[in-house]
């Protein structure tokens, strides 16, 4: 096929594709306050959640993106009060989050 004819076919295809896409493609739904509840996220995947969910949503949000985090841990030896107070809860205070529920057993 000569080059000029080939280019003309590509141009026609693009025109038809654009026309077809504009008239038959379903429109994306728009959500003003989406809410997702996600469970069983392994702690070693939190960076992936940040990169793949929090960053894109933060870029779309009118204000700050906020989320609720529930942490569960089992340790046969137990977790020291000192660790909970001086490390975990201190971090929560430093980032400006609120601890709304706590269970120790």
Beta strands, then each sheet from edge to edge (+ up, - down):
end
